[in-house]
Amino acid sequence: MTRTCTLLTSSALALVTALPAYADLTAEQVLADQLRNMELYGMEATVTGQSRSGDTLVVDGVRATAETPEGTLDMTIGGATFREMGDGSVEVTYPEEIPLSIKGTAEGEDFEMVMTMVQTGTRMIVSGIPEEITYTFSSENFSVTDIGFVAPEEAAELDMDVSVQMNGLTGVGAFVGGGTVRDYTADINIDSMQVSLSGAPEGEGMFDLAMEVSNVVADYSGSSAPQDLMASFAQSIEAGNATAGTATHGPLTYTVSGDGPDGVFEVAAAVASGEFDFAMGREGLEYATISKDMTVSVGGDFNPLPPLTFKMAESGMRFAMPVVPSENEQDFGLRLNLAGLEVDQMLWGMIDPQGQLGRDPATLVIDLDGAVVMEEDVFDPAFAEQMTGAPGQINALNINEILLNLAGAELTGDGEFSFNNEGPIPMPSGVVNMMLTGGNGLLDTLVGMGLVPEEQAMGARMMMGLFARPGDGDDTLVSTIEVKEDGSVLANGQRIR
């Protein structure tokens, strides 16, 4: 029995000593962590005044300063109250109005921008330990208003009003690591957000922009490390920074209207839902967007017709490129997808009153990727100032998909090319395959409608005969274009250059 008790006690002690020593967070530790996050961007952060009363720390304001190659930057922001809750966590609350001022010198000229952050029911609970700290926050309403320039004079004279408002804001952010590089995760939810911008920037005419979006959800994670305030993407990544995540949204609407020298105009758009993916790290920079069930209306004095409406089932784009310079190959990619495009029936009626053209929704897809050697930091301002040539070389290009479906005709294609970079310009070699269905029928219809003259149609058919051959189906043309390493070009096996 004694040996058993001794064994249990020893095991318990070993377990306790193996676990991290969790202790109550203090208000000063939470404040220090927030200042540390600001200093990650090469700024020196200090409080402009603070006082302690019992379990509560009150900070009058925070100031962050930095030296840049072009001058200085000085930012001040209103303070907050840090209250120790007695359960190991700290509650952070903010005044109803939080002033923010950013001023400095750039290229020998002073500037100053001011704004006011207005909030209702904003509350943050901070828990954990300094090395593993979690922020849980919520806000009934948070807005940024009264955005304007005090200096320089020409900027201060701009007649513009800007407002950003978020409603039902909740989220969790966690930082792990007590060293130079910290890992983080974040989840943010916004019930609705409104953005408005109006003014007369040139003193001639007015314009208004209004955007509203609901059900915004963002999840992202990565690592953060100290960096210079003016660091490029590549320099930030090399310092240890990386991020990746996804954001989605529900219904989105926006309008842009104005009254200028050429008359009034208005563009209105509505999107049922959307998604945005992003990533930045040593693998490169990548972002992709998808918008579903989009409707766009365009009208104004430039258009003698009533407002025209266009619809699209899905619109998407993906872009990827290397960021950190390297002597090794890195991947790049580009994809554009416009699916289910419907043109206003009024416009169709003007072009094709008898309905001879196919009016099925149009589709356009372009999907490319390949390999490059990126030898320069293209995001470094110094590169643009000293650029004398290309920042690298392209080694391969793959045409994964080309698709155009319009007015009853369909064009598809794919291919791949490699490049010889020994000369002054890259020399491609490879093959592209194309197929056109319904092309001759569409051309006949356009000629019959009087939209294309017969002689131009004949020239187009001669060109198609030179580069294409009949396919297996009715009104189908196929073409294989091959580019040789010696620069010769073959169409369906016949040399054309």
N, C-alpha and C positions, 0 to 999 in steps of 0.2 A: 504494500500500500504506500509506504514512504517513497519507494522508488518510482511508483506510478505518479504520485503528486509532484515529485521532483522533475520527472520527464515532462509532465503537462506544463509546469511552471516555466521550464526552460524553453519549451516550444512556443509558449505564449510570448515570452520575452523576445525570442528570435523573430517572431512574426511582427511584433510591434516595432522593433528596431529596423526591420527591413522595409517598413512602410514609410512614405514621406512624412515629415513632421508638419502636419497641417495645423496652422495657428490662425487666430482671428486676423483678418485684414484690418489695417488701420486706415483712417482717412488720408493720412500723409502718404501711405504706400500707393493708394489709388491715384492720388494727385501726381505722384512721381511717375507712375506708369503712363498717365496721359501725356505728361510732358515728354517722356521718353519716346512715345509714338510720334510726336511732332519733331523731335530731334533726329529721327531716322532720315529725314529729308535734308539734313545738313543745316538745320536751323538751331539757334540757341534759344531755348524756351525758359522763361522765368515768370513768376507770378508778380503782379504789380502791387499786391497787398493781401495779407491774410490774417485771420484771427481765430483763436480756438476758445470754445466755451463748452465745457463738459465733453459730451460725445460728438460735438459738431464742429467742423472746420469750415470757415467761410472764406472763400477766395474772391477778392474784388475783381480780378481780371488776369488775363494771361497775355504775355507779350512774346513774340517770336521774331528774331532778327537773323538776317543772313547777308553775307557778302556775295555778290555775283560778279562775273567778268565785266558787266556793263554798269554796275553801280551797287546800290544797296536795296534791301527789302526789309520793311518793318511792318509787322502785323500785330494788332491788338484786338482782343475779343473779350466780351463781358464774362463775368465770373460765374461761380456755381457754389452750391452748398453740399458738403460731404458729411453725412451723418452715419456714425457707427450704429448698427441695428441691434447689437448684443448677441447675435447668432453667428458671428464671424463674417457677416457681409456688411457692405457699405452702400447706403442709398445716396444717389447723386440727383439733385434737383436744380432747376434753372429758373431765373427770373422770367417774367412774362415777355419782356423785350431784351434782346441781347444785341448790343451794337458790335459791329465789326468794321475795322478800318485797315486798309492795306495801302501803304505808301512807300515811296522809295525814289531811286534815281536810276534812269536807264538812258544810256547814250547822252549823258550830260543834261537830261531834262527831268525835272521833278514831276511825279505823278502821285495822285491820291484817289482811292476809290473807297466809298463807304456804302454800307448796307445795314439793314436791321433784320434780325431773325426774331420772329414772333411765334410763341408757342403756348399751347394750352395742355396741361396735364402731362407734360414730359417728365418721365421718371426713369432712372437707371439703377439697377441693382448689380453690384459688383461682388463677386464671390471667388473663393479659391485661395491661392497663395500667389505671391508676386511672380513666381516662375510658371504658374499654371492658372491664369486669371481669366474669368468669364464675365462678360458684360451682357446683361439682359435688359433690354430697353423697350419703352413704349411711349407713344405720344398720340393724344387725341387729334391734335392739329399742329403742324409745323410749317411755317412759311418764311420766305425770304422776300423782303420788300424794300422799297426806297433805295434801290440800287442806282448809284450815280457816281460821277467823277467830280471831285473838287478841283483837281488840277490834272493836266494842263488846261489852259483857258479854252482852247478849241474843243476839248472833250467835254468840259463842264457845260458848254453852250449847247450840246446836243439835247434835243427835246425828245427824250425817250423814257418810257415807263416799262419796267420789267418786274414780273412777279412770279414766284414759284411757290406752290402750296401743296402739301402732302397731308392726307387725312388717314387716320387709323394706321399709324406706323408702329410696327412691332419687329423685334429681331433679337438675335443672339450672336455675339461675337466672342471667340475664345482665342487666347494667345498662349502658346506653350513654348517654354525655353527661357532660360535666364542668361544665355550667352549673347553673342553678337547677332546671330540669325535666330529669328523666332518663327515658328510655324503658326498658322492661323486658319480658322474656319469662320464663316459668317453665313447667317440665314436672315433675310430681310423680307418682310411682307408690307405692302402698302395697299390699303383699300382703294384709294383713288388719288390722283395727282393732277393738278392743273398748272399750266404754264401760259403766261400771256406776255406779249411784247407789242408795244405800240409806240408810234412817234413819227417824227419828220426829220430823219437824219441829215438830209441835205437842205432842209428848209423849203423844199418844193414837194407839195403833196403829203399825204398821210398813208400809213400802212398799219395794219393790225394783224397779229398772229395769235391764235388761241388754240391750245392743245389740251385734251383731257384723256386720261387713260385710267383704267381700273384694274384691280386684281393683279398687281405687280408682285412677282415672287422672284427673288434672286438668291442663289446659293453659290458660294465660291470659296476657294481655299488656296493656300499658297504659303509662301515664306516671305518675311520682310527682313531687311538688313539695312544698315546705315548707307546712305548714298548722298552724293552732292545734289543740291537743289536743282541745278541745271543739267543733271546727268541725262544722257540719251538712253533709249531703251536698252541698247547693248551694254552700256556702262552700268545701268541698274541691274541687269541680269548677272553680269560678271561679279557684282558686289554680293549677290546671293538672293536677289529678289525674283519671285516667280508668282504667277497667279493663273487660275483657271476656274471657270464657272459657267453657269447657265442662268438666264433670266427669261421669264415668261410674263405675258400680260394678257388681259382680257380685252373687252371692247376699247378701241381707241378712235378718237375723232380729232380732226384739226381743220382749221380754216385760215386762209391767208387772203386778206382783202386790202385794197388800197385805192387811192385816188391821186393820180399823177398827171404829168403833162400829156400823156397819151390817153387819158380817161380812166375810168374805174375798171377794176378787175376783181375776180374772186375765184379762189380754188378751195374746194371743200373735199375732204376725204374721210372715209370711215373704214376701219379694219376690225374684223370680228375677234381675232386673236393673233398673237405673234410669239416668236421665240428668238432668243439671241444667245449664242455660245461664243465664248472668248477664252483665249489662252495666250500667255506670254511666258517664255522660258527659253532655255538653251535650245529647245527644238524649234524655236521660231515664234513668230507672231501669227495668230489665226483668229479670225472671227467669221461667224456665219449668222445670217438672219433669215427668218421665214415669217411672212405675213399671209394670213388666210382670209378669204372672202373680203376683198378690198373693193370699194366703190369710190370713184373720183369724179367730181363734177367741176367743169371749167367754164367760166363765163366772163363777160366784160365787154367794154366798148370795142376792143380789137376784133371781136367776133360778132358778125351781124346776126347770128342765129341765137336762139335761146340757149341757156347753158347746156353743154353737151355732157353726157354721163358715160363713163367707161367702167367696166367691171373686170375683176380678175380673181379667179379661184385661189391662186397661190402665187406669191412672188418670193423668190429666195435668192440669196447670194452667199458665196463662201470665198474667202480670200486667205491665203496662207503664204508666208514668205520667211526666209531666214532673217535674223536680226544681228546675231553675234558674228563678226567677221571670222572666217576660217579658210584654210587652204583646202579643206575637204568639201566634197559635194554635200549640198543640203537641198531639201525638197521645197518646192513651191506649188501652189495650186490656185485655180480660179474657176468658179462655177457660177453661172447665171441661169435662173430658171423663172420663166414667166409662163404660167399655165392657166388656160381657160380665160384668155383675154377676149372680152366682148365689147365691140364698138357700138356707140349710140346708134339706134335704129334710124334716127333722123339723118345722120351722116350717111348711113348705108342707103337711105332713100334718095339722097342727092346723087350719090355715085352710081347706084344700081337700082333705079326705080322699078325695074321689071323683075328683080330678084334672080338674075342669071348667075351671079357669083355665089359660091358656097359661103354661108354665114355661120358655120360652126365656129365655136371659140378657137382662137389662135393660140399656138404654143411655141415658145422659143427656149431652147436649152443649149448652152455652151459649157462644156466641161473639159478643162485642161489641167494638166499637171506636168511636172518635170523635175529636172535637177540643175542647180546652178552652183557656182563657186562665188560666194560673196566675200570679196577681199577688203571692202571698206565698210565703215559704219555710216550708212546712208542717213541715219537719224541724227548724226552729230552736225550741228550748224557749221562747224569748221569744214566739214566735207563739202557742203554746198558752196562755201566761199572759195575753196581751193580746188574745186573739181576741174580736172583736165581731161578726163576720159570716163569710160564705163566703170562702175564700181566692182565689176567682176565679169564672169563669163557664163553663158548658158551652155550646158552640156547635152541636155535631152529635153524634148517636148513631146508629150503624149496627148493626142486628141482622143479623149475617152468617148465623147459623144457630141455630135452636132445634130440638132433637130429643129426644123422650122416647119410648122403646119399652119398654112394660111390659105384661105379662099379655095379650098378643095385640093390643093397641091401639098405634097410633103417632101422635104429634103432631109436626108439623114447622112451621117458621115462619121468616120473615125480614122485614126492613123497614128503614126509615131515617127519621130525624127531624132537623129543625133547630129551633133555639130562639131566641125573641125575648127578649132580656135587658133590654128597656127598662123593664119593670115591676118590682115588688118581688120577684117570683119568675119563673124562666124559664118561658116559655109555648111548649110544643112544637107542631110541625106536621109531619105526615108520614103515612106509610102502613105498616101491618104486615099481612102476609099469613100466614094460618094454614090448616093442613089436618089433619083428624083422620080416621084410618082405623081401623075396628073399634071405634069408641066405643060405638055402640048395642049391638053384640053383647056387649061387655064389661059394659055396664050391665044387659042382660037376664040374663047369667050371675050377676051379683052379686045381682040380685033373686031369681032362682031359688034361690040358695044361702042366702037369708035374711040376707045381710050388708047389704043396702040396702033399706029399706022402699019399697013401691010408690009412696007419695005423694012421697017424696023423689026417686025416679027420674023421676016425672012432672014435677016442678019442674025437674029438670036438663034434660029433653028440651025443655021450654018455653024455657029459656034458650038452648039450642043452636039452637032454631028462630028465636029472635030475632036471634042474631048470625051464624048460618051458613046456608048453602044447600047442597043436594045437589051432590056432585061427580060426576065422570065414572064412577068405579068403584063397586062395591057397598060399602055401609056407609061412604061417604066424605062428609065435610062439609068445605066450604071457606068461608073468611071473609076479607074485606078490610075492615079497620078504618082509616078515614081521619080524621085530626084536622086541621081547617082552622085557618088563622091567626086567625080570629075566635073560636076556641074551640069551634065546633060539631064534633060527632062523627057520622060516617056509618058504618053497617055495611052492606056490599054495596050502597052507593048510597042507602040509606034513612037519613034523619036520626033519631038516637036521643037526641041532646041538642042 
